[in-house]
Amino acid sequence: MRNCIQGFTAATLLAAASAAVSFSLAAQQLPQQLQPPANEQLLLQVHAKGDQIYACKSDAAQFTWTLKAPDAQLFDKDGKLFGKHFAGPSWEANDGSRVTGKAVANAPSPDAESIPWLLVNVISHDGSGVLSRVTTIQRLNTKGGKAPTTGCDASHLGQELRVPYSADYLFFAQK
């Protein structure tokens, strides 16, 4: 019995050490400009699934798809609907708490066909709830969502286009 307990303890310690190494490696792989401030801690993480909405605009006879707004549902770790992500950019939890942010840093996604990873500072809070303490947000693990490089011209001016995407949003608050 004692050998069994020692084996279990050793396996548990090894798994914990392995998880800590994996976490620190993941943190090291995240570009420095996307790191949250040192005085903040992870509050929660959600997964977004939805669209990036682009509008065809013209600037001095050059036509480009320009981001209008995100439109995504947010899901918690159990796959339950947590809230939504929309223009602002804003994130709203089902409890009515909402934050609006401003991107302060970005880095290309490792997936060249996906929108960049971001660090966002919260600039306003509304309501009381789970998002009330949030000060910084990371957008990571993006898939899709990139604006097309063609199709925006004089005949499409003002048209909107929805591009499917998914991402993880990590919400940080003061320690």
VMD Tcl script that builds the backbone (N, CA, C; Angstrom):
set m [mol new atoms 525]
animate dup $m
set s [atomselect $m all]
$s set {name element resname resid chain x y z} {
  {N N MET 1 A 0.833 -1.192 0.000}
  {CA C MET 1 A 0.000 0.000 0.000}
  {C C MET 1 A 0.873 1.249 0.000}
  {N N ARG 2 A 1.944 1.223 0.842}
  {CA C ARG 2 A 2.825 2.381 0.928}
  {C C ARG 2 A 3.481 2.663 -0.418}
  {N N ASN 3 A 3.933 1.628 -1.142}
  {CA C ASN 3 A 4.536 1.792 -2.456}
  {C C ASN 3 A 3.525 2.385 -3.443}
  {N N CYS 4 A 2.279 1.971 -3.308}
  {CA C CYS 4 A 1.224 2.481 -4.189}
  {C C CYS 4 A 1.026 3.981 -3.950}
  {N N ILE 5 A 1.001 4.400 -2.683}
  {CA C ILE 5 A 0.835 5.821 -2.339}
  {C C ILE 5 A 2.043 6.619 -2.822}
  {N N GLN 6 A 3.255 6.085 -2.612}
  {CA C GLN 6 A 4.447 6.788 -3.066}
  {C C GLN 6 A 4.436 6.937 -4.593}
  {N N GLY 7 A 4.030 5.883 -5.282}
  {CA C GLY 7 A 3.947 5.931 -6.753}
  {C C GLY 7 A 2.934 6.972 -7.209}
  {N N PHE 8 A 1.786 7.005 -6.531}
  {CA C PHE 8 A 0.753 7.985 -6.877}
  {C C PHE 8 A 1.255 9.404 -6.624}
  {N N THR 9 A 1.915 9.611 -5.475}
  {CA C THR 9 A 2.444 10.936 -5.137}
  {C C THR 9 A 3.484 11.366 -6.166}
  {N N ALA 10 A 4.388 10.474 -6.530}
  {CA C ALA 10 A 5.420 10.800 -7.520}
  {C C ALA 10 A 4.780 11.136 -8.864}
  {N N ALA 11 A 3.782 10.359 -9.272}
  {CA C ALA 11 A 3.107 10.620 -10.548}
  {C C ALA 11 A 2.385 11.962 -10.511}
  {N N THR 12 A 1.766 12.284 -9.382}
  {CA C THR 12 A 1.052 13.555 -9.236}
  {C C THR 12 A 2.028 14.728 -9.309}
  {N N LEU 13 A 3.162 14.607 -8.607}
  {CA C LEU 13 A 4.168 15.678 -8.636}
  {C C LEU 13 A 4.742 15.845 -10.035}
  {N N LEU 14 A 4.979 14.732 -10.723}
  {CA C LEU 14 A 5.499 14.799 -12.082}
  {C C LEU 14 A 4.496 15.480 -13.015}
  {N N ALA 15 A 3.226 15.149 -12.879}
  {CA C ALA 15 A 2.193 15.766 -13.718}
  {C C ALA 15 A 2.101 17.262 -13.434}
  {N N ALA 16 A 2.165 17.646 -12.160}
  {CA C ALA 16 A 2.102 19.063 -11.796}
  {C C ALA 16 A 3.306 19.811 -12.351}
  {N N ALA 17 A 4.488 19.224 -12.237}
  {CA C ALA 17 A 5.699 19.865 -12.759}
  {C C ALA 17 A 5.611 19.993 -14.277}
  {N N SER 18 A 5.095 18.959 -14.929}
  {CA C SER 18 A 4.951 18.989 -16.380}
  {C C SER 18 A 3.970 20.081 -16.803}
  {N N ALA 19 A 2.865 20.211 -16.076}
  {CA C ALA 19 A 1.878 21.253 -16.384}
  {C C ALA 19 A 2.492 22.631 -16.191}
  {N N ALA 20 A 3.282 22.810 -15.131}
  {CA C ALA 20 A 3.917 24.109 -14.873}
  {C C ALA 20 A 4.893 24.451 -15.992}
  {N N VAL 21 A 5.644 23.458 -16.457}
  {CA C VAL 21 A 6.589 23.695 -17.550}
  {C C VAL 21 A 5.820 24.056 -18.819}
  {N N SER 22 A 4.735 23.327 -19.119}
  {CA C SER 22 A 3.936 23.619 -20.312}
  {C C SER 22 A 3.393 25.030 -20.245}
  {N N PHE 23 A 2.877 25.440 -19.069}
  {CA C PHE 23 A 2.329 26.778 -18.914}
  {C C PHE 23 A 3.410 27.827 -19.121}
  {N N SER 24 A 4.597 27.624 -18.518}
  {CA C SER 24 A 5.641 28.638 -18.658}
  {C C SER 24 A 6.145 28.694 -20.098}
  {N N LEU 25 A 6.173 27.553 -20.798}
  {CA C LEU 25 A 6.575 27.569 -22.198}
  {C C LEU 25 A 5.552 28.332 -23.026}
  {N N ALA 26 A 4.259 28.108 -22.737}
  {CA C ALA 26 A 3.215 28.829 -23.471}
  {C C ALA 26 A 3.348 30.322 -23.218}
  {N N ALA 27 A 3.621 30.704 -21.975}
  {CA C ALA 27 A 3.769 32.122 -21.641}
  {C C ALA 27 A 4.982 32.707 -22.352}
  {N N GLN 28 A 6.058 31.919 -22.468}
  {CA C GLN 28 A 7.259 32.412 -23.140}
  {C C GLN 28 A 7.031 32.573 -24.640}
  {N N GLN 29 A 6.161 31.746 -25.230}
  {CA C GLN 29 A 5.915 31.820 -26.658}
  {C C GLN 29 A 5.009 32.992 -27.023}
  {N N LEU 30 A 4.277 33.511 -26.066}
  {CA C LEU 30 A 3.413 34.655 -26.298}
  {C C LEU 30 A 4.295 35.891 -26.460}
  {N N PRO 31 A 4.132 36.630 -27.563}
  {CA C PRO 31 A 4.977 37.817 -27.759}
  {C C PRO 31 A 4.897 38.771 -26.570}
  {N N GLN 32 A 6.025 39.377 -26.241}
  {CA C GLN 32 A 6.124 40.252 -25.074}
  {C C GLN 32 A 5.067 41.355 -25.093}
  {N N GLN 33 A 4.807 41.926 -26.274}
  {CA C GLN 33 A 3.864 43.037 -26.338}
  {C C GLN 33 A 2.425 42.637 -26.001}
  {N N LEU 34 A 2.154 41.326 -25.954}
  {CA C LEU 34 A 0.807 40.855 -25.628}
  {C C LEU 34 A 0.663 40.415 -24.174}
  {N N GLN 35 A 1.736 40.513 -23.409}
  {CA C GLN 35 A 1.688 40.122 -21.996}
  {C C GLN 35 A 0.863 41.143 -21.205}
  {N N PRO 36 A -0.009 40.666 -20.314}
  {CA C PRO 36 A -0.736 41.612 -19.455}
  {C C PRO 36 A 0.227 42.210 -18.430}
  {N N PRO 37 A -0.131 43.328 -17.818}
  {CA C PRO 37 A 0.734 43.910 -16.785}
  {C C PRO 37 A 1.027 42.900 -15.667}
  {N N ALA 38 A 2.194 43.016 -15.070}
  {CA C ALA 38 A 2.638 42.067 -14.033}
  {C C ALA 38 A 1.736 42.083 -12.801}
  {N N ASN 39 A 1.043 43.188 -12.560}
  {CA C ASN 39 A 0.196 43.286 -11.371}
  {C C ASN 39 A -1.232 42.786 -11.627}
  {N N GLU 40 A -1.428 42.057 -12.734}
  {CA C GLU 40 A -2.742 41.510 -13.048}
  {C C GLU 40 A -2.695 39.987 -13.065}
  {N N GLN 41 A -3.883 39.393 -12.859}
  {CA C GLN 41 A -4.014 37.936 -12.882}
  {C C GLN 41 A -5.210 37.547 -13.750}
  {N N LEU 42 A -5.154 36.331 -14.277}
  {CA C LEU 42 A -6.233 35.831 -15.111}
  {C C LEU 42 A -7.502 35.688 -14.279}
  {N N LEU 43 A -8.572 36.297 -14.761}
  {CA C LEU 43 A -9.862 36.238 -14.079}
  {C C LEU 43 A -10.742 35.161 -14.711}
  {N N LEU 44 A -10.807 35.153 -16.048}
  {CA C LEU 44 A -11.587 34.144 -16.748}
  {C C LEU 44 A -11.188 34.086 -18.212}
  {N N GLN 45 A -11.573 32.983 -18.855}
  {CA C GLN 45 A -11.281 32.773 -20.269}
  {C C GLN 45 A -12.552 32.288 -20.943}
  {N N VAL 46 A -12.839 32.843 -22.126}
  {CA C VAL 46 A -14.004 32.410 -22.900}
  {C C VAL 46 A -13.572 32.143 -24.337}
  {N N HIS 47 A -14.393 31.395 -25.041}
  {CA C HIS 47 A -14.137 31.098 -26.454}
  {C C HIS 47 A -15.203 31.813 -27.279}
  {N N ALA 48 A -14.761 32.531 -28.304}
  {CA C ALA 48 A -15.682 33.254 -29.178}
  {C C ALA 48 A -15.851 32.511 -30.489}
  {N N LYS 49 A -17.083 32.514 -30.981}
  {CA C LYS 49 A -17.376 31.951 -32.290}
  {C C LYS 49 A -18.389 32.872 -32.947}
  {N N GLY 50 A -18.002 33.402 -34.121}
  {CA C GLY 50 A -18.897 34.324 -34.812}
  {C C GLY 50 A -18.260 34.850 -36.077}
  {N N ASP 51 A -18.454 36.155 -36.324}
  {CA C ASP 51 A -17.975 36.775 -37.552}
  {C C ASP 51 A -17.246 38.083 -37.262}
  {N N GLN 52 A -16.328 38.407 -38.162}
  {CA C GLN 52 A -15.775 39.749 -38.250}
  {C C GLN 52 A -16.521 40.381 -39.426}
  {N N ILE 53 A -17.113 41.552 -39.215}
  {CA C ILE 53 A -17.891 42.213 -40.260}
  {C C ILE 53 A -17.034 43.312 -40.883}
  {N N TYR 54 A -16.891 43.250 -42.204}
  {CA C TYR 54 A -16.106 44.233 -42.950}
  {C C TYR 54 A -17.015 45.004 -43.888}
  {N N ALA 55 A -16.662 46.278 -44.122}
  {CA C ALA 55 A -17.369 47.113 -45.089}
  {C C ALA 55 A -16.381 47.536 -46.168}
  {N N CYS 56 A -16.847 47.565 -47.419}
  {CA C CYS 56 A -16.014 48.014 -48.531}
  {C C CYS 56 A -16.004 49.539 -48.518}
  {N N LYS 57 A -14.805 50.118 -48.356}
  {CA C LYS 57 A -14.652 51.572 -48.273}
  {C C LYS 57 A -13.606 52.045 -49.260}
  {N N SER 58 A -13.684 53.327 -49.570}
  {CA C SER 58 A -12.744 53.927 -50.504}
  {C C SER 58 A -12.005 55.067 -49.819}
  {N N ASP 59 A -10.703 55.120 -50.067}
  {CA C ASP 59 A -9.874 56.205 -49.554}
  {C C ASP 59 A -8.938 56.629 -50.684}
  {N N ALA 60 A -9.191 57.784 -51.259}
  {CA C ALA 60 A -8.378 58.300 -52.374}
  {C C ALA 60 A -8.273 57.293 -53.519}
  {N N ALA 61 A -9.422 56.772 -53.940}
  {CA C ALA 61 A -9.535 55.828 -55.058}
  {C C ALA 61 A -8.945 54.448 -54.771}
  {N N GLN 62 A -8.554 54.198 -53.532}
  {CA C GLN 62 A -8.108 52.847 -53.161}
  {C C GLN 62 A -9.239 52.206 -52.356}
  {N N PHE 63 A -9.644 51.020 -52.764}
  {CA C PHE 63 A -10.751 50.324 -52.122}
  {C C PHE 63 A -10.209 49.227 -51.214}
  {N N THR 64 A -10.739 49.162 -49.989}
  {CA C THR 64 A -10.298 48.125 -49.043}
  {C C THR 64 A -11.467 47.693 -48.157}
  {N N TRP 65 A -11.398 46.430 -47.748}
  {CA C TRP 65 A -12.341 45.922 -46.747}
  {C C TRP 65 A -11.856 46.427 -45.391}
  {N N THR 66 A -12.706 47.164 -44.692}
  {CA C THR 66 A -12.362 47.776 -43.409}
  {C C THR 66 A -13.235 47.165 -42.313}
  {N N LEU 67 A -12.619 46.830 -41.194}
  {CA C LEU 67 A -13.377 46.224 -40.094}
  {C C LEU 67 A -14.456 47.175 -39.597}
  {N N LYS 68 A -15.665 46.679 -39.559}
  {CA C LYS 68 A -16.788 47.439 -39.014}
  {C C LYS 68 A -17.020 47.037 -37.557}
  {N N ALA 69 A -17.093 45.711 -37.310}
  {CA C ALA 69 A -17.371 45.234 -35.957}
  {C C ALA 69 A -17.253 43.717 -35.885}
  {N N PRO 70 A -16.965 43.206 -34.703}
  {CA C PRO 70 A -17.101 41.764 -34.480}
  {C C PRO 70 A -18.556 41.457 -34.113}
  {N N ASP 71 A -18.960 40.238 -34.322}
  {CA C ASP 71 A -20.288 39.773 -33.927}
  {C C ASP 71 A -20.124 38.310 -33.544}
  {N N ALA 72 A -19.937 38.063 -32.240}
  {CA C ALA 72 A -19.639 36.691 -31.808}
  {C C ALA 72 A -20.343 36.354 -30.498}
  {N N GLN 73 A -20.601 35.076 -30.350}
  {CA C GLN 73 A -21.100 34.532 -29.088}
  {C C GLN 73 A -19.887 34.081 -28.273}
  {N N LEU 74 A -19.959 34.248 -26.965}
  {CA C LEU 74 A -18.875 33.842 -26.064}
  {C C LEU 74 A -19.337 32.649 -25.244}
  {N N PHE 75 A -18.451 31.645 -25.120}
  {CA C PHE 75 A -18.793 30.417 -24.407}
  {C C PHE 75 A -17.779 30.158 -23.296}
  {N N ASP 76 A -18.258 29.674 -22.156}
  {CA C ASP 76 A -17.352 29.361 -21.046}
  {C C ASP 76 A -16.673 28.019 -21.291}
  {N N LYS 77 A -15.841 27.601 -20.339}
  {CA C LYS 77 A -15.052 26.373 -20.501}
  {C C LYS 77 A -15.921 25.125 -20.633}
  {N N ASP 78 A -17.175 25.190 -20.174}
  {CA C ASP 78 A -18.086 24.060 -20.281}
  {C C ASP 78 A -18.941 24.115 -21.544}
  {N N GLY 79 A -18.691 25.122 -22.406}
  {CA C GLY 79 A -19.452 25.255 -23.638}
  {C C GLY 79 A -20.780 25.965 -23.471}
  {N N LYS 80 A -21.033 26.516 -22.281}
  {CA C LYS 80 A -22.283 27.230 -22.034}
  {C C LYS 80 A -22.141 28.680 -22.478}
  {N N LEU 81 A -23.249 29.239 -22.989}
  {CA C LEU 81 A -23.242 30.618 -23.450}
  {C C LEU 81 A -22.912 31.555 -22.290}
  {N N PHE 82 A -21.851 32.339 -22.455}
  {CA C PHE 82 A -21.381 33.275 -21.435}
  {C C PHE 82 A -21.854 34.699 -21.732}
  {N N GLY 83 A -21.885 35.051 -23.027}
  {CA C GLY 83 A -22.251 36.410 -23.397}
  {C C GLY 83 A -21.985 36.660 -24.861}
  {N N LYS 84 A -21.666 37.930 -25.195}
  {CA C LYS 84 A -21.449 38.282 -26.598}
  {C C LYS 84 A -20.332 39.307 -26.734}
  {N N HIS 85 A -19.805 39.383 -27.961}
  {CA C HIS 85 A -18.735 40.317 -28.329}
  {C C HIS 85 A -19.237 41.081 -29.538}
  {N N PHE 86 A -19.131 42.413 -29.486}
  {CA C PHE 86 A -19.720 43.233 -30.546}
  {C C PHE 86 A -18.967 44.547 -30.683}
  {N N ALA 87 A -19.498 45.460 -31.515}
  {CA C ALA 87 A -18.845 46.737 -31.813}
  {C C ALA 87 A -18.456 47.473 -30.538}
  {N N GLY 88 A -17.350 48.144 -30.613}
  {CA C GLY 88 A -16.833 48.934 -29.498}
  {C C GLY 88 A -15.312 48.994 -29.525}
  {N N PRO 89 A -14.586 47.897 -29.461}
  {CA C PRO 89 A -15.073 46.533 -29.223}
  {C C PRO 89 A -15.554 46.375 -27.778}
  {N N SER 90 A -16.642 45.634 -27.639}
  {CA C SER 90 A -17.242 45.408 -26.329}
  {C C SER 90 A -17.490 43.924 -26.105}
  {N N TRP 91 A -17.464 43.555 -24.830}
  {CA C TRP 91 A -17.768 42.201 -24.390}
  {C C TRP 91 A -18.818 42.328 -23.302}
  {N N GLU 92 A -19.907 41.561 -23.412}
  {CA C GLU 92 A -20.973 41.620 -22.421}
  {C C GLU 92 A -21.283 40.221 -21.914}
  {N N ALA 93 A -21.287 40.079 -20.588}
  {CA C ALA 93 A -21.619 38.803 -19.953}
  {C C ALA 93 A -23.137 38.710 -19.804}
  {N N ASN 94 A -23.633 37.496 -19.652}
  {CA C ASN 94 A -25.067 37.294 -19.472}
  {C C ASN 94 A -25.596 37.956 -18.206}
  {N N ASP 95 A -24.711 38.285 -17.257}
  {CA C ASP 95 A -25.158 38.956 -16.034}
  {C C ASP 95 A -25.327 40.464 -16.224}
  {N N GLY 96 A -25.088 40.960 -17.449}
  {CA C GLY 96 A -25.279 42.376 -17.750}
  {C C GLY 96 A -24.027 43.228 -17.630}
  {N N SER 97 A -22.952 42.679 -17.055}
  {CA C SER 97 A -21.715 43.455 -16.971}
  {C C SER 97 A -21.087 43.532 -18.358}
  {N N ARG 98 A -20.507 44.704 -18.661}
  {CA C ARG 98 A -19.950 44.928 -19.997}
  {C C ARG 98 A -18.693 45.771 -19.900}
  {N N VAL 99 A -17.732 45.462 -20.778}
  {CA C VAL 99 A -16.515 46.271 -20.885}
  {C C VAL 99 A -16.312 46.651 -22.343}
  {N N THR 100 A -15.733 47.818 -22.536}
  {CA C THR 100 A -15.334 48.275 -23.859}
  {C C THR 100 A -13.838 48.513 -23.800}
  {N N GLY 101 A -13.138 48.160 -24.872}
  {CA C GLY 101 A -11.687 48.252 -24.844}
  {C C GLY 101 A -11.100 48.977 -26.032}
  {N N LYS 102 A -9.788 49.143 -25.946}
  {CA C LYS 102 A -9.009 49.746 -27.024}
  {C C LYS 102 A -7.749 48.906 -27.177}
  {N N ALA 103 A -7.517 48.417 -28.405}
  {CA C ALA 103 A -6.329 47.604 -28.668}
  {C C ALA 103 A -5.079 48.459 -28.475}
  {N N VAL 104 A -4.114 47.909 -27.716}
  {CA C VAL 104 A -2.862 48.631 -27.465}
  {C C VAL 104 A -1.657 47.917 -28.058}
  {N N ALA 105 A -1.833 46.650 -28.456}
  {CA C ALA 105 A -0.738 45.895 -29.074}
  {C C ALA 105 A -1.330 44.748 -29.877}
  {N N ASN 106 A -0.585 44.328 -30.909}
  {CA C ASN 106 A -1.011 43.169 -31.677}
  {C C ASN 106 A 0.209 42.413 -32.164}
  {N N ALA 107 A -0.035 41.180 -32.539}
  {CA C ALA 107 A 1.007 40.324 -33.104}
  {C C ALA 107 A 0.327 39.400 -34.103}
  {N N PRO 108 A 1.011 39.066 -35.183}
  {CA C PRO 108 A 0.399 38.165 -36.165}
  {C C PRO 108 A 0.039 36.828 -35.534}
  {N N SER 109 A -1.071 36.277 -35.963}
  {CA C SER 109 A -1.443 34.929 -35.542}
  {C C SER 109 A -0.447 33.946 -36.148}
  {N N PRO 110 A -0.111 32.870 -35.449}
  {CA C PRO 110 A 0.732 31.830 -36.057}
  {C C PRO 110 A 0.085 31.239 -37.318}
  {N N ASP 111 A -1.250 31.359 -37.409}
  {CA C ASP 111 A -1.991 30.930 -38.589}
  {C C ASP 111 A -2.124 32.136 -39.519}
  {N N ALA 112 A -1.405 32.139 -40.615}
  {CA C ALA 112 A -1.355 33.292 -41.524}
  {C C ALA 112 A -2.720 33.676 -42.093}
  {N N GLU 113 A -3.675 32.765 -42.053}
  {CA C GLU 113 A -5.015 33.049 -42.582}
  {C C GLU 113 A -5.961 33.594 -41.516}
  {N N SER 114 A -5.423 33.945 -40.352}
  {CA C SER 114 A -6.262 34.381 -39.232}
  {C C SER 114 A -5.922 35.792 -38.775}
  {N N ILE 115 A -6.904 36.427 -38.150}
  {CA C ILE 115 A -6.715 37.780 -37.630}
  {C C ILE 115 A -5.660 37.773 -36.526}
  {N N PRO 116 A -5.026 38.915 -36.294}
  {CA C PRO 116 A -3.939 38.982 -35.308}
  {C C PRO 116 A -4.402 38.720 -33.876}
  {N N TRP 117 A -3.432 38.399 -33.053}
  {CA C TRP 117 A -3.642 38.321 -31.618}
  {C C TRP 117 A -3.541 39.744 -31.077}
  {N N LEU 118 A -4.275 40.041 -29.994}
  {CA C LEU 118 A -4.333 41.412 -29.468}
  {C C LEU 118 A -4.154 41.470 -27.960}
  {N N LEU 119 A -3.717 42.641 -27.507}
  {CA C LEU 119 A -3.798 43.025 -26.105}
  {C C LEU 119 A -4.671 44.269 -26.088}
  {N N VAL 120 A -5.712 44.241 -25.265}
  {CA C VAL 120 A -6.708 45.309 -25.217}
  {C C VAL 120 A -6.784 45.862 -23.793}
  {N N ASN 121 A -6.730 47.181 -23.660}
  {CA C ASN 121 A -6.962 47.827 -22.368}
  {C C ASN 121 A -8.434 48.192 -22.269}
  {N N VAL 122 A -9.040 47.899 -21.131}
  {CA C VAL 122 A -10.440 48.251 -20.916}
  {C C VAL 122 A -10.505 49.752 -20.650}
  {N N ILE 123 A -11.404 50.437 -21.382}
  {CA C ILE 123 A -11.539 51.888 -21.211}
  {C C ILE 123 A -12.861 52.281 -20.556}
  {N N SER 124 A -13.822 51.329 -20.495}
  {CA C SER 124 A -15.064 51.635 -19.774}
  {C C SER 124 A -15.731 50.348 -19.298}
  {N N HIS 125 A -16.472 50.494 -18.201}
  {CA C HIS 125 A -17.241 49.393 -17.605}
  {C C HIS 125 A -18.702 49.824 -17.506}
  {N N ASP 126 A -19.606 48.885 -17.700}
  {CA C ASP 126 A -21.035 49.118 -17.496}
  {C C ASP 126 A -21.590 47.932 -16.729}
  {N N GLY 127 A -22.551 48.210 -15.856}
  {CA C GLY 127 A -23.192 47.150 -15.110}
  {C C GLY 127 A -22.298 46.580 -14.028}
  {N N SER 128 A -22.864 45.674 -13.275}
  {CA C SER 128 A -22.148 45.043 -12.170}
  {C C SER 128 A -22.195 43.531 -12.381}
  {N N GLY 129 A -21.024 42.909 -12.302}
  {CA C GLY 129 A -20.986 41.466 -12.493}
  {C C GLY 129 A -19.588 40.973 -12.747}
  {N N VAL 130 A -19.486 39.841 -13.425}
  {CA C VAL 130 A -18.221 39.143 -13.608}
  {C C VAL 130 A -17.164 39.975 -14.344}
  {N N LEU 131 A -17.573 40.887 -15.220}
  {CA C LEU 131 A -16.604 41.688 -15.975}
  {C C LEU 131 A -16.260 43.018 -15.291}
  {N N SER 132 A -16.850 43.294 -14.149}
  {CA C SER 132 A -16.673 44.589 -13.474}
  {C C SER 132 A -15.230 44.907 -13.117}
  {N N ARG 133 A -14.423 43.897 -12.827}
  {CA C ARG 133 A -13.037 44.119 -12.396}
  {C C ARG 133 A -12.024 44.034 -13.538}
  {N N VAL 134 A -12.460 43.651 -14.717}
  {CA C VAL 134 A -11.550 43.418 -15.834}
  {C C VAL 134 A -10.851 44.712 -16.246}
  {N N THR 135 A -9.524 44.607 -16.445}
  {CA C THR 135 A -8.723 45.767 -16.844}
  {C C THR 135 A -7.998 45.543 -18.176}
  {N N THR 136 A -7.723 44.279 -18.506}
  {CA C THR 136 A -6.987 43.941 -19.721}
  {C C THR 136 A -7.572 42.674 -20.329}
  {N N ILE 137 A -7.550 42.597 -21.665}
  {CA C ILE 137 A -8.067 41.430 -22.388}
  {C C ILE 137 A -7.043 41.017 -23.435}
  {N N GLN 138 A -6.839 39.712 -23.552}
  {CA C GLN 138 A -6.015 39.173 -24.639}
  {C C GLN 138 A -6.932 38.449 -25.609}
  {N N ARG 139 A -6.650 38.607 -26.913}
  {CA C ARG 139 A -7.298 37.781 -27.940}
  {C C ARG 139 A -6.210 36.871 -28.488}
  {N N LEU 140 A -6.395 35.565 -28.306}
  {CA C LEU 140 A -5.403 34.569 -28.716}
  {C C LEU 140 A -6.067 33.450 -29.509}
  {N N ASN 141 A -5.244 32.584 -30.077}
  {CA C ASN 141 A -5.709 31.364 -30.748}
  {C C ASN 141 A -6.773 31.649 -31.795}
  {N N THR 142 A -6.548 32.683 -32.594}
  {CA C THR 142 A -7.519 33.069 -33.611}
  {C C THR 142 A -7.521 32.088 -34.775}
  {N N LYS 143 A -8.697 31.886 -35.326}
  {CA C LYS 143 A -8.889 31.059 -36.526}
  {C C LYS 143 A -9.828 31.825 -37.452}
  {N N GLY 144 A -9.343 32.154 -38.647}
  {CA C GLY 144 A -10.171 32.854 -39.627}
  {C C GLY 144 A -10.334 34.331 -39.295}
  {N N GLY 145 A -11.375 34.926 -39.888}
  {CA C GLY 145 A -11.720 36.311 -39.598}
  {C C GLY 145 A -10.999 37.371 -40.404}
  {N N LYS 146 A -10.054 36.970 -41.235}
  {CA C LYS 146 A -9.269 37.950 -41.991}
  {C C LYS 146 A -10.077 38.522 -43.154}
  {N N ALA 147 A -9.897 39.829 -43.393}
  {CA C ALA 147 A -10.571 40.474 -44.521}
  {C C ALA 147 A -10.033 39.917 -45.827}
  {N N PRO 148 A -10.905 39.786 -46.827}
  {CA C PRO 148 A -10.404 39.342 -48.129}
  {C C PRO 148 A -9.487 40.407 -48.737}
  {N N THR 149 A -8.620 39.985 -49.610}
  {CA C THR 149 A -7.704 40.928 -50.262}
  {C C THR 149 A -8.270 41.417 -51.590}
  {N N THR 150 A -9.361 40.819 -52.043}
  {CA C THR 150 A -9.985 41.220 -53.306}
  {C C THR 150 A -11.491 41.366 -53.104}
  {N N GLY 151 A -12.160 41.894 -54.132}
  {CA C GLY 151 A -13.617 41.961 -54.099}
  {C C GLY 151 A -14.179 43.293 -53.661}
  {N N CYS 152 A -13.327 44.192 -53.182}
  {CA C CYS 152 A -13.790 45.520 -52.788}
  {C C CYS 152 A -13.380 46.484 -53.901}
  {N N ASP 153 A -14.382 46.992 -54.618}
  {CA C ASP 153 A -14.131 47.930 -55.716}
  {C C ASP 153 A -15.318 48.892 -55.799}
  {N N ALA 154 A -15.323 49.754 -56.799}
  {CA C ALA 154 A -16.369 50.775 -56.919}
  {C C ALA 154 A -17.767 50.162 -56.950}
  {N N SER 155 A -17.902 48.998 -57.557}
  {CA C SER 155 A -19.228 48.379 -57.651}
  {C C SER 155 A -19.680 47.745 -56.326}
  {N N HIS 156 A -18.756 47.581 -55.366}
  {CA C HIS 156 A -19.095 46.984 -54.071}
  {C C HIS 156 A -19.025 47.987 -52.922}
  {N N LEU 157 A -18.768 49.251 -53.243}
  {CA C LEU 157 A -18.627 50.285 -52.221}
  {C C LEU 157 A -19.827 50.284 -51.275}
  {N N GLY 158 A -19.536 50.244 -49.980}
  {CA C GLY 158 A -20.594 50.257 -48.966}
  {C C GLY 158 A -21.140 48.887 -48.609}
  {N N GLN 159 A -20.826 47.872 -49.381}
  {CA C GLN 159 A -21.318 46.531 -49.062}
  {C C GLN 159 A -20.599 45.977 -47.842}
  {N N GLU 160 A -21.278 45.100 -47.128}
  {CA C GLU 160 A -20.690 44.441 -45.965}
  {C C GLU 160 A -20.454 42.970 -46.263}
  {N N LEU 161 A -19.471 42.442 -45.564}
  {CA C LEU 161 A -19.082 41.048 -45.728}
  {C C LEU 161 A -18.797 40.480 -44.343}
  {N N ARG 162 A -19.326 39.295 -44.063}
  {CA C ARG 162 A -19.097 38.630 -42.774}
  {C C ARG 162 A -18.102 37.493 -42.988}
  {N N VAL 163 A -17.031 37.497 -42.190}
  {CA C VAL 163 A -16.008 36.456 -42.291}
  {C C VAL 163 A -15.985 35.678 -40.969}
  {N N PRO 164 A -16.293 34.375 -41.001}
  {CA C PRO 164 A -16.311 33.574 -39.774}
  {C C PRO 164 A -14.947 33.562 -39.076}
  {N N TYR 165 A -14.992 33.563 -37.738}
  {CA C TYR 165 A -13.767 33.472 -36.945}
  {C C TYR 165 A -14.073 32.846 -35.595}
  {N N SER 166 A -13.007 32.423 -34.948}
  {CA C SER 166 A -13.089 32.006 -33.549}
  {C C SER 166 A -11.811 32.480 -32.869}
  {N N ALA 167 A -11.878 32.631 -31.562}
  {CA C ALA 167 A -10.735 33.103 -30.782}
  {C C ALA 167 A -10.987 32.807 -29.315}
  {N N ASP 168 A -9.909 32.860 -28.552}
  {CA C ASP 168 A -10.023 32.800 -27.096}
  {C C ASP 168 A -9.784 34.195 -26.559}
  {N N TYR 169 A -10.627 34.606 -25.623}
  {CA C TYR 169 A -10.458 35.893 -24.938}
  {C C TYR 169 A -10.146 35.620 -23.486}
  {N N LEU 170 A -9.023 36.162 -23.016}
  {CA C LEU 170 A -8.608 36.007 -21.634}
  {C C LEU 170 A -8.768 37.359 -20.951}
  {N N PHE 171 A -9.500 37.371 -19.856}
  {CA C PHE 171 A -9.806 38.588 -19.122}
  {C C PHE 171 A -8.956 38.642 -17.847}
  {N N PHE 172 A -8.259 39.768 -17.664}
  {CA C PHE 172 A -7.368 39.947 -16.530}
  {C C PHE 172 A -7.872 41.065 -15.628}
  {N N ALA 173 A -7.558 40.947 -14.326}
  {CA C ALA 173 A -7.915 41.965 -13.337}
  {C C ALA 173 A -6.752 42.158 -12.376}
  {N N GLN 174 A -6.766 43.276 -11.649}
  {CA C GLN 174 A -5.729 43.542 -10.655}
  {C C GLN 174 A -5.672 42.402 -9.656}
  {N N LYS 175 A -4.433 42.081 -9.203}
  {CA C LYS 175 A -4.239 41.028 -8.194}
  {C C LYS 175 A -4.790 41.489 -6.866}
}
mol reanalyze $m
mol bondsrecalc $m
mol representation Tube
mol addrep $m
